Every structure is written in structure tokens, then in C-alpha cells.
Amino acid sequence: MSKADLEALAQLIADTAEPVIRRLFETRETFYYLSLLTTGEGHVPTLSAWSFEALGREVQKYPNDDTARQDLKWSHADSPYYAFLHARF
């Protein structure tokens, strides 16, 4: 892939991700984590995010698990915002 192709791809990803991220922030939650994930095979990017509010809601689902907050806090796959607006990508 040429440098021009890579730059065009990066711009396409940025142009697609920006409105998705803006929509995510419309939830008015306090986000501390946002990731844009893909695989080595170059699959479509997947957005995942965590907010303090979402973490609090998710931890309540595990009342007998003292490590739930720690286990969930940085897990992109366990976030309720995993694959947020994935169809846009």
C-alpha cells in the first residue's frame, strides 16, 4: 500500500469516526476510555468506550463480585458501548 493510499485510508477512518464519537458524547456521560480497534487482517474498525456512569451501571450487575469494577474498567469487549454504531463503519 502506498503512502498516499495509507493517508487516504486514515482520512476515511477519521471522517467516519468523528460523527460516531460526537454521537457517543451526546449521551452526556463522562468518558474515560475510548478505543478504535481492528485486527491485523484489516477488518472494519470497531469503537468501544467506557464512561464512569456506564461502569457504575455494569458493576451493579455483579453485587457479589468484589473485583467487578477492576475487571470491567478497561475491558473493551465488556463495555455497553462496544461496537457503538458499528454499521457506520
N, CA and C atoms as an extended XYZ file, in Angstrom:
267
Properties=species:S:1:pos:R:3:atomname:S:1:resname:S:1:resid:I:1 pbc="F F F"
N         0.856       -1.158        0.000 N   MET     1
C         0.000        0.000        0.000 CA  MET     1
C         0.912        1.234        0.000 C   MET     1
N         0.614        2.148       -0.845 N   SER     2
C         1.432        3.354       -0.964 CA  SER     2
C         1.148        4.322        0.181 C   SER     2
N         2.031        5.282        0.356 N   LYS     3
C         1.831        6.300        1.381 CA  LYS     3
C         0.538        7.068        1.130 C   LYS     3
N         0.264        7.369       -0.126 N   ALA     4
C        -0.974        8.083       -0.467 CA  ALA     4
C        -2.204        7.247       -0.118 C   ALA     4
N        -2.132        5.938       -0.363 N   ASP     5
C        -3.248        5.049       -0.010 CA  ASP     5
C        -3.462        5.020        1.499 C   ASP     5
N        -2.369        4.939        2.245 N   LEU     6
C        -2.475        4.918        3.703 CA  LEU     6
C        -3.056        6.222        4.236 C   LEU     6
N        -2.628        7.329        3.660 N   GLU     7
C        -3.158        8.623        4.087 CA  GLU     7
C        -4.645        8.738        3.762 C   GLU     7
N        -5.043        8.238        2.611 N   ALA     8
C        -6.459        8.267        2.236 CA  ALA     8
C        -7.283        7.384        3.172 C   ALA     8
N        -6.749        6.226        3.514 N   LEU     9
C        -7.441        5.326        4.432 CA  LEU     9
C        -7.568        5.962        5.820 C   LEU     9
N        -6.494        6.565        6.289 N   ALA    10
C        -6.529        7.232        7.589 CA  ALA    10
C        -7.572        8.348        7.599 C   ALA    10
N        -7.656        9.090        6.526 N   GLN    11
C        -8.634       10.174        6.448 CA  GLN    11
C       -10.058        9.623        6.429 C   GLN    11
N       -10.267        8.522        5.716 N   LEU    12
C       -11.587        7.889        5.670 CA  LEU    12
C       -12.006        7.405        7.057 C   LEU    12
N       -11.073        6.801        7.777 N   ILE    13
C       -11.378        6.336        9.135 CA  ILE    13
C       -11.708        7.528       10.030 C   ILE    13
N       -10.915        8.584        9.949 N   ALA    14
C       -11.160        9.783       10.765 CA  ALA    14
C       -12.508       10.403       10.417 C   ALA    14
N       -12.822       10.497        9.140 N   ASP    15
C       -14.087       11.093        8.709 CA  ASP    15
C       -15.283       10.267        9.167 C   ASP    15
N       -15.105        8.960        9.271 N   THR    16
C       -16.177        8.078        9.723 CA  THR    16
C       -16.279        8.095       11.239 C   THR    16
N       -15.143        8.094       11.910 N   ALA    17
C       -15.138        8.010       13.370 CA  ALA    17
C       -15.646        9.293       14.036 C   ALA    17
N       -15.346       10.435       13.455 N   GLU    18
C       -15.698       11.704       14.113 CA  GLU    18
C       -17.187       11.825       14.434 C   GLU    18
N       -18.090       11.618       13.483 N   PRO    19
C       -19.515       11.752       13.847 CA  PRO    19
C       -19.987       10.660       14.804 C   PRO    19
N       -19.378        9.494       14.747 N   VAL    20
C       -19.740        8.424       15.674 CA  VAL    20
C       -19.341        8.821       17.091 C   VAL    20
N       -18.141        9.363       17.242 N   ILE    21
C       -17.673        9.798       18.556 CA  ILE    21
C       -18.509       10.968       19.061 C   ILE    21
N       -18.847       11.888       18.178 N   ARG    22
C       -19.710       13.005       18.595 CA  ARG    22
C       -21.054       12.480       19.104 C   ARG    22
N       -21.597       11.499       18.422 N   ARG    23
C       -22.877       10.898       18.842 CA  ARG    23
C       -22.737       10.225       20.205 C   ARG    23
N       -21.623        9.537       20.401 N   LEU    24
C       -21.350        8.909       21.695 CA  LEU    24
C       -21.339        9.956       22.800 C   LEU    24
N       -20.685       11.073       22.569 N   PHE    25
C       -20.590       12.118       23.575 CA  PHE    25
C       -21.923       12.811       23.826 C   PHE    25
N       -22.887       12.668       22.940 N   GLU    26
C       -24.217       13.226       23.161 CA  GLU    26
C       -24.934       12.559       24.331 C   GLU    26
N       -24.428       11.426       24.776 N   THR    27
C       -25.018       10.750       25.938 CA  THR    27
C       -24.801       11.553       27.208 C   THR    27
N       -23.901       12.522       27.158 N   ARG    28
C       -23.573       13.393       28.299 CA  ARG    28
C       -22.956       12.616       29.462 C   ARG    28
N       -22.420       11.449       29.171 N   GLU    29
C       -21.704       10.697       30.199 CA  GLU    29
C       -20.253       11.157       30.212 C   GLU    29
N       -19.536       10.798       31.253 N   THR    30
C       -18.141       11.193       31.423 CA  THR    30
C       -17.253       10.038       30.983 C   THR    30
N       -16.724       10.122       29.782 N   PHE    31
C       -15.926        9.041       29.218 CA  PHE    31
C       -14.462        9.152       29.646 C   PHE    31
N       -13.921        8.004       30.051 N   TYR    32
C       -12.513        7.947       30.420 CA  TYR    32
C       -11.726        7.035       29.489 C   TYR    32
N       -12.412        6.344       28.601 N   TYR    33
C       -11.754        5.360       27.744 CA  TYR    33
C       -12.475        5.314       26.410 C   TYR    33
N       -11.722        5.386       25.353 N   LEU    34
C       -12.275        5.248       24.012 CA  LEU    34
C       -11.215        4.564       23.166 C   LEU    34
N       -11.600        3.526       22.468 N   SER    35
C       -10.639        2.838       21.609 CA  SER    35
C       -11.278        2.533       20.262 C   SER    35
N       -10.445        2.555       19.259 N   LEU    36
C       -10.839        2.174       17.914 CA  LEU    36
C       -10.000        0.953       17.584 C   LEU    36
N       -10.659       -0.187       17.486 N   LEU    37
C        -9.971       -1.469       17.359 CA  LEU    37
C       -10.107       -2.029       15.953 C   LEU    37
N        -9.083       -2.735       15.532 N   THR    38
C        -9.168       -3.528       14.309 CA  THR    38
C        -8.220       -4.708       14.456 C   THR    38
N        -8.222       -5.567       13.501 N   THR    39
C        -7.368       -6.747       13.546 CA  THR    39
C        -6.214       -6.591       12.569 C   THR    39
N        -5.273       -7.477       12.667 N   GLY    40
C        -4.158       -7.487       11.729 CA  GLY    40
C        -4.602       -7.771       10.305 C   GLY    40
N        -5.775       -8.352       10.166 N   GLU    41
C        -6.306       -8.647        8.838 CA  GLU    41
C        -6.961       -7.420        8.210 C   GLU    41
N        -7.058       -6.345        8.958 N   GLY    42
C        -7.622       -5.115        8.421 CA  GLY    42
C        -9.133       -5.094        8.359 C   GLY    42
N        -9.787       -5.756        9.310 N   HIS    43
C       -11.242       -5.701        9.348 CA  HIS    43
C       -11.709       -4.288        9.678 C   HIS    43
N       -12.961       -4.059        9.485 N   VAL    44
C       -13.571       -2.754        9.768 CA  VAL    44
C       -13.292       -2.376       11.220 C   VAL    44
N       -12.940       -1.128       11.490 N   PRO    45
C       -12.704       -0.706       12.869 CA  PRO    45
C       -13.961       -0.835       13.729 C   PRO    45
N       -13.734       -1.066       15.002 N   THR    46
C       -14.806       -1.164       15.990 CA  THR    46
C       -14.512       -0.174       17.101 C   THR    46
N       -15.487        0.634       17.433 N   LEU    47
C       -15.326        1.597       18.513 CA  LEU    47
C       -15.834        0.996       19.814 C   LEU    47
N       -15.085        1.204       20.867 N   SER    48
C       -15.513        0.815       22.204 CA  SER    48
C       -15.178        1.957       23.148 C   SER    48
N       -15.976        2.126       24.174 N   ALA    49
C       -15.754        3.218       25.119 CA  ALA    49
C       -16.313        2.831       26.482 C   ALA    49
N       -15.770        3.481       27.497 N   TRP    50
C       -16.292        3.352       28.850 CA  TRP    50
C       -16.496        4.729       29.435 C   TRP    50
N       -17.590        4.893       30.143 N   SER    51
C       -17.824        6.102       30.929 CA  SER    51
C       -17.902        5.669       32.391 C   SER    51
N       -17.683        6.621       33.275 N   PHE    52
C       -17.816        6.312       34.701 CA  PHE    52
C       -19.241        5.875       35.018 C   PHE    52
N       -20.208        6.490       34.359 N   GLU    53
C       -21.615        6.141       34.588 CA  GLU    53
C       -21.920        4.721       34.120 C   GLU    53
N       -21.435        4.364       32.942 N   ALA    54
C       -21.666        3.007       32.421 CA  ALA    54
C       -20.984        1.969       33.301 C   ALA    54
N       -19.776        2.275       33.758 N   LEU    55
C       -19.071        1.347       34.641 CA  LEU    55
C       -19.875        1.124       35.920 C   LEU    55
N       -20.402        2.200       36.480 N   GLY    56
C       -21.228        2.061       37.680 CA  GLY    56
C       -22.442        1.181       37.459 C   GLY    56
N       -23.083        1.346       36.301 N   ARG    57
C       -24.269        0.516       35.987 CA  ARG    57
C       -23.874       -0.950       35.824 C   ARG    57
N       -22.790       -1.194       35.141 N   GLU    58
C       -22.365       -2.573       34.883 CA  GLU    58
C       -21.918       -3.276       36.160 C   GLU    58
N       -21.208       -2.571       37.021 N   VAL    59
C       -20.739       -3.169       38.279 CA  VAL    59
C       -21.917       -3.622       39.125 C   VAL    59
N       -23.026       -2.907       39.089 N   GLN    60
C       -24.212       -3.276       39.879 CA  GLN    60
C       -24.781       -4.632       39.464 C   GLN    60
N       -24.454       -5.089       38.276 N   LYS    61
C       -24.926       -6.403       37.812 CA  LYS    61
C       -24.187       -7.553       38.490 C   LYS    61
N       -23.107       -7.232       39.210 N   TYR    62
C       -22.277       -8.246       39.860 CA  TYR    62
C       -22.121       -7.906       41.347 C   TYR    62
N       -23.217       -7.940       42.112 N   PRO    63
C       -23.163       -7.485       43.504 CA  PRO    63
C       -22.261       -8.322       44.414 C   PRO    63
N       -21.996       -9.548       44.058 N   ASN    64
C       -21.169      -10.418       44.904 CA  ASN    64
C       -19.743      -10.557       44.393 C   ASN    64
N       -19.370       -9.729       43.445 N   ASP    65
C       -18.034       -9.815       42.856 CA  ASP    65
C       -17.236       -8.568       43.244 C   ASP    65
N       -16.328       -8.744       44.182 N   ASP    66
C       -15.531       -7.611       44.678 CA  ASP    66
C       -14.557       -7.063       43.648 C   ASP    66
N       -14.284       -7.818       42.599 N   THR    67
C       -13.314       -7.360       41.597 CA  THR    67
C       -13.979       -6.899       40.298 C   THR    67
N       -15.299       -6.827       40.294 N   ALA    68
C       -16.010       -6.485       39.052 CA  ALA    68
C       -15.556       -5.150       38.491 C   ALA    68
N       -15.452       -4.132       39.327 N   ARG    69
C       -15.034       -2.808       38.839 CA  ARG    69
C       -13.654       -2.886       38.200 C   ARG    69
N       -12.742       -3.516       38.871 N   GLN    70
C       -11.383       -3.668       38.353 CA  GLN    70
C       -11.365       -4.488       37.062 C   GLN    70
N       -12.128       -5.549       37.016 N   ASP    71
C       -12.146       -6.429       35.846 CA  ASP    71
C       -12.782       -5.761       34.628 C   ASP    71
N       -13.802       -4.956       34.844 N   LEU    72
C       -14.534       -4.336       33.740 CA  LEU    72
C       -13.905       -3.033       33.249 C   LEU    72
N       -13.250       -2.308       34.119 N   LYS    73
C       -12.849       -0.922       33.850 CA  LYS    73
C       -12.149       -0.717       32.513 C   LYS    73
N       -11.272       -1.605       32.111 N   TRP    74
C       -10.503       -1.422       30.868 CA  TRP    74
C       -10.832       -2.477       29.814 C   TRP    74
N       -11.902       -3.234       30.006 N   SER    75
C       -12.253       -4.289       29.053 CA  SER    75
C       -13.109       -3.734       27.913 C   SER    75
N       -12.500       -3.600       26.751 N   HIS    76
C       -13.257       -3.058       25.611 CA  HIS    76
C       -14.434       -3.958       25.250 C   HIS    76
N       -14.261       -5.258       25.381 N   ALA    77
C       -15.303       -6.193       24.961 CA  ALA    77
C       -16.494       -6.236       25.903 C   ALA    77
N       -16.303       -5.859       27.156 N   ASP    78
C       -17.391       -5.896       28.134 CA  ASP    78
C       -18.156       -4.587       28.234 C   ASP    78
N       -17.723       -3.586       27.528 N   SER    79
C       -18.373       -2.284       27.604 CA  SER    79
C       -19.747       -2.304       26.940 C   SER    79
N       -20.718       -1.618       27.532 N   PRO    80
C       -22.020       -1.499       26.863 CA  PRO    80
C       -21.911       -0.657       25.586 C   PRO    80
N       -20.793        0.032       25.423 N   TYR    81
C       -20.564        0.829       24.217 CA  TYR    81
C       -19.650        0.114       23.220 C   TYR    81
N       -19.451       -1.179       23.411 N   TYR    82
C       -18.649       -1.948       22.452 CA  TYR    82
C       -19.391       -1.994       21.115 C   TYR    82
N       -18.689       -1.731       20.036 N   ALA    83
C       -19.245       -1.730       18.671 CA  ALA    83
C       -20.323       -0.650       18.523 C   ALA    83
N       -20.104        0.470       19.189 N   PHE    84
C       -21.049        1.584       19.128 CA  PHE    84
C       -21.197        2.066       17.684 C   PHE    84
N       -22.418        2.083       17.196 N   LEU    85
C       -22.758        2.479       15.813 CA  LEU    85
C       -21.854        1.792       14.789 C   LEU    85
N       -21.623        0.521       15.004 N   HIS    86
C       -20.701       -0.238       14.154 CA  HIS    86
C       -21.089       -0.215       12.672 C   HIS    86
N       -22.352       -0.173       12.399 N   ALA    87
C       -22.806       -0.163       10.996 CA  ALA    87
C       -22.292        1.049       10.233 C   ALA    87
N       -21.983        2.131       10.935 N   ARG    88
C       -21.458        3.331       10.269 CA  ARG    88
C       -20.076        3.096        9.673 C   ARG    88
N       -19.335        2.146       10.249 N   PHE    89
C       -18.008        1.844        9.737 CA  PHE    89
C       -18.079        0.887        8.562 C   PHE    89
